[in-house]
Structures are given as C-alpha cells and as structure tokens.
C-alpha cells in the first residue's frame, strides 16, 4: 500500500495527492535565505526529545551534571537566555490523558491525536500524512537519530503508518519513504535471519543507495552522500552507564552525540532539513526506576543537544525545539532526616553507580540468592544491602514477591525502592504519567512556541514555518478527565 501511495504521490502531483488525504491542499513556499530572528523562518528544524523525562528526572539530572561535570544541563541553561521561548505542552492522546510515545510522536508528526499504540492512523482507519513525507514533497531532507531501536515509536511517529509494535513494517516504510539519515538500534528488524518474512532489508537499503554502518568506526568512515542507515545494536543501544563501563561497547557503539554530529554533517550539506534526535532510554530507565541509568542517559542527551547548539551557532537559520513526550514514573529527590534540612539527601552516592538494573539482572542470571544480590549491588552501586532487605528483594527476582501498590509490583521497582534509601530518590510507579511537559525553542520561528500549547500545535507550527498549507483530519477526544468539561460547566451552572 505504501509503495503504491508513493507512486501516486509522484504521478498525481503534490496538491492532488494531499487532497486525497485532506481537503486542504499543500503549497510549498520558497525557503528564506536570510539570518532570521525568533519570529523568522528556519531552513533547518531540529526536534530533540528526551523521552519520558519527568520534571523530577530533569531536576535530578541537572544536579547530577553539576556533581560530575561541574555545570548544569545545557538544556536548563537555555532558560537563562533572552532569545529562547518556553512553553508547557499538554501531551494527552485521543483516548487517554496519559499518552504513550506512539500517540505523542504522532501528535507532533501529524497534528492529530490518535489512540495510544497507533502511529498516524485514526480509529476509523484513515491514514494521516506525517511530517517526513510531507516535508519531502516540499524539498526538505529528513533524518532520525535515537538511542532506541530506530523503528521505535518516537522516530516512527514522524514517518510511518502502523501499530507501534510492527517494527518490521516500519523499517520497510522508512525505505519506501527514502528517509535520508537513520541512526540507532534495532538491526534485527533489517536482517534476513531475524525478520519474520526473511527479507534482507539491509541489502535492499544498499540497493537503494544507502551506506549501511553497523559500528562506530563504520559510521565515522561513511560517506556523507546520498543516504545513511546506521544500526548499532540488535535491539536498543546499551544504556550509557553500561556503555561507559565496557571498552568493547565504547569501541563498537557510537554515543547519541556521535550520531547527532554525523547526521548534522550529512544533512548540513542540504538546503533544508528536518531532524529528530531522541534520547529514548531515559524513558526505559525511568520505567525500571533506575535513577542512575536515567541521569546518565540525560547527560548523553545533553551532549547531543550541545552538538546541535554548536551547529546552530554555525548555521543560525536553525530552529531547535527541546522537549519530552511524557513523564515516566516521576522521580523525586527527597528530603531526609527527622526535620527539613537536618540531613542532606544522600544524592552524591549516585556517583558510585557502575551498572544499570538490566545489567545487574543479567549478571545475577538464574541464581538471585540474597547473598549474591548483596555482593552484586554493593559492587555496582556501593550500597550494602541489609540482610532482611536482600531476602525481600530475592523474592521478587524469584517471581514470588508482592507489593502493596500494584504499579510497583516488579523486581526493578523494588530495586529502585531499595536504592532510594541510598540515593534519596523515590518514584511514583513504573508507568507513564500525565504531566504537562516543558518545551523550549531557540532560533528562527521560536516565537511561535510559548505559553500553554497542545501537542498538535507543534505540527502546525512546523508546517507553517516550512511554508506549507496543509492540515490532517482530526477526530474528537474519546475520553475526558472526570468530571468532563461539559459536566463541570453544568455543575457550575447549578451552583
């Protein structure tokens, strides 16, 4: 279907094609060629996403950055600049106030809310036209960079029509849509011996003119033209915390900043481009209640942001948007001691972390005895686990544990609770949260991004800045918080 759709786009012409998707035609304006202030027009748009970064995680990440790097996050330093614009964004999906990454990215990527789990498809089956194919018709080049599988929900939301779990189809759609730069993990969705259909998608990409890189060295040596696919892990890229501790991983797997710089070297040669950069494993670490892994992922994201800021300094016609798609687990750095300020939180213990929770679980294997748990946790974090707590935690590793709060009924959540005693960090769950999320904008067009925004506004601003006249279809929200707006108004009228 997608192949025929692309053929139709080529044969029918821009305006006619988009009329099949929406009654509103698309018209592409000539790009601006002057250095523009915040109210101006960008030639480059970089959309940076620290997936699953709750405000508490961002706060802890800033403190951790000060602790280990001697300065705060570049992300938060931008709030001190007079040329930035800030907003809060409602990221809710069509069917829930708590979004998932597929619905969140779709809202940015299409300007329409969809149900959780869906990528650019409305409940009635209508397909939405996402940013990457839309911008391609207006002459823009496109890139996706992530620490997750490249087919994961956030990058896919700018390109694909699918359910988020259909990664093999998403990998094909990237090829069909000729996305110029694709860098991340997920090689299993491209390799013939791993795909269910046994198609050698890596060979198909090469035939289509892509340079394919599978290591940091190959990425560094890859020619900049015409197209680039880099897949550096079978699944997601390793956590930064584990990457830093393993010389083999450091040699084989590029960092998010490495991938971002390479993408900018490639796309920066083009007249206009749209690039999404995702620090996707902040979310994974937060799901696991692993604060050490989360803050290291946030620092890696901040390094990628620094690369983008350096690019923007050289290329001032670049709009940067820095945001997240939702909160996850809402980490908080808590006070300790009997009264406020009587004892500083043991936050500095985070410096001793040497492995993610997933790496700890891997090393424990099938023999998670209390004694082995105590030895390994102390080895990887510095925390000496009390005997009784080691016994309690071992029951969760053995699938026999039971938590009073269902959302914490997992081994990783209990390990996070245990280490909360050591780090001073607590969590609300292992799930996504309904937080309004921060967004900060810098560069030409930034003035549009201020105040309280709906997630769909991002798409409409991007399209307008690209000089494109287009709107996808939308449907009414399926769920309101209780009481609904209508019910609240009716109640107020009776008072």
C-alpha positions, 0 to 999 in steps of 0.5 A, a space after each residue: 500500500 505504501 509503495 503504491 501511495 508513493 507512486 501516486 504521490 509522484 504521478 498525481 502531483 503534490 496538491 492532488 495527492 494531499 487532497 486525497 488525504 485532506 481537503 486542504 491542499 499543500 503549497 510549498 513556499 520558497 525557503 528564506 535565505 536570510 539570518 532570521 530572528 525568533 519570529 523568522 523562518 528556519 531552513 533547518 528544524 531540529 526536534 530533540 526529545 528526551 523521552 519520558 523525562 519527568 520534571 523530577 528526572 530533569 531536576 535530578 539530572 541537572 544536579 547530577 551534571 553539576 556533581 560530575 561535570 561541574 555545570 548544569 544541563 545545557 538544556 536548563 541553561 537555555 532558560 537563562 537566555 533572552 532569545 529562547 521561548 518556553 512553553 508547557 505542552 499538554 501531551 494527552 492522546 485521543 483516548 487517554 490523558 496519559 499518552 504513550 510515545 506512539 500517540 505523542 510522536 504522532 501528535 507532533 508528526 501529524 497534528 492529530 491525536 490518535 489512540 495510544 499504540 497507533 502511529 498516524 492512523 485514526 480509529 476509523 482507519 484513515 491514514 494521516 500524512 506525517 511530517 517526513 513525507 510531507 516535508 519531502 514533497 516540499 524539498 526538505 531532507 529528513 533524518 532520525 537519530 535515537 538511542 532506541 531501536 530506530 523503528 521505535 515509536 518516537 522516530 516512527 511517529 514522524 514517518 510511518 503508518 502502523 501499530 507501534 509494535 510492527 517494527 518490521 513494517 516500519 523499517 520497510 516504510 522508512 525505505 519506501 519513504 527514502 528517509 535520508 539519515 537513520 541512526 540507532 538500534 534495532 538491526 534485527 528488524 533489517 536482517 534476513 535471519 531475524 525478520 519474520 518474512 526473511 527479507 534482507 532489508 539491509 541489502 535492499 537499503 544498499 540497493 537503494 543507495 544507502 551506506 549501511 554502518 553497523 559500528 562506530 568506526 563504520 559510521 565515522 568512515 561513511 560517506 556523507 552522500 546520498 543516504 545513511 542507515 546506521 544500526 548499532 545494536 540488535 535491539 536498543 543501544 546499551 544504556 550509557 552507564 553500561 556503555 561507559 563501563 565496557 571498552 568493547 561497547 565504547 569501541 563498537 557503539 557510537 554515543 547519541 552525540 556521535 550520531 547527532 554530529 554525523 547526521 548534522 554533517 550529512 544533512 548540513 550539506 542540504 538546503 533544508 532539513 528536518 531532524 529528530 534526535 531522541 534520547 529514548 532510554 531515559 524513558 526505559 530507565 525511568 520505567 525500571 526506576 533506575 535513577 542512575 541509568 536515567 541521569 546518565 542517559 540525560 547527560 548523553 542527551 545533553 551532549 547531543 543537544 550541545 552538538 546541535 547548539 554548536 551547529 546552530 551557532 554555525 548555521 543560525 537559520 536553525 530552529 531547535 525545539 527541546 522537549 519530552 513526550 511524557 513523564 515516566 514514573 516521576 522521580 523525586 529527590 527527597 528530603 531526609 532526616 527527622 526535620 527539613 534540612 537536618 540531613 542532606 539527601 544522600 544524592 552524591 552516592 549516585 556517583 558510585 553507580 557502575 551498572 544499570 538494573 538490566 545489567 545487574 539482572 543479567 549478571 545475577 542470571 538464574 541464581 538471585 540468592 540474597 547473598 549474591 544480590 548483596 555482593 552484586 549491588 554493593 559492587 555496582 552501586 556501593 550500597 550494602 544491602 541489609 540482610 532482611 532487605 536482600 531476602 525481600 528483594 530475592 523474592 521478587 527476582 524469584 517471581 514470588 514477591 508482592 507489593 502493596 501498590 500494584 504499579 510497583 509490583 516488579 523486581 526493578 521497582 523494588 530495586 529502585 525502592 531499595 536504592 532510594 534509601 541510598 540515593 534519596 530518590 523515590 518514584 511514583 510507579 513504573 508507568 507513564 504519567 500525565 504531566 504537562 511537559 516543558 518545551 523550549 525553542 531557540 532560533 528562527 520561528 521560536 516565537 511561535 512556541 510559548 505559553 500553554 500549547 497542545 501537542 498538535 500545535 507543534 505540527 502546525 507550527 512546523 508546517 507553517 514555518 516550512 511554508 506549507 498549507 496543509 492540515 490532517 483530519 482530526 477526530 474528537 477526544 474519546 475520553 475526558 478527565 472526570 468530571 468532563 468539561 461539559 459536566 463541570 460547566 453544568 455543575 457550575 451552572 447549578 451552583 
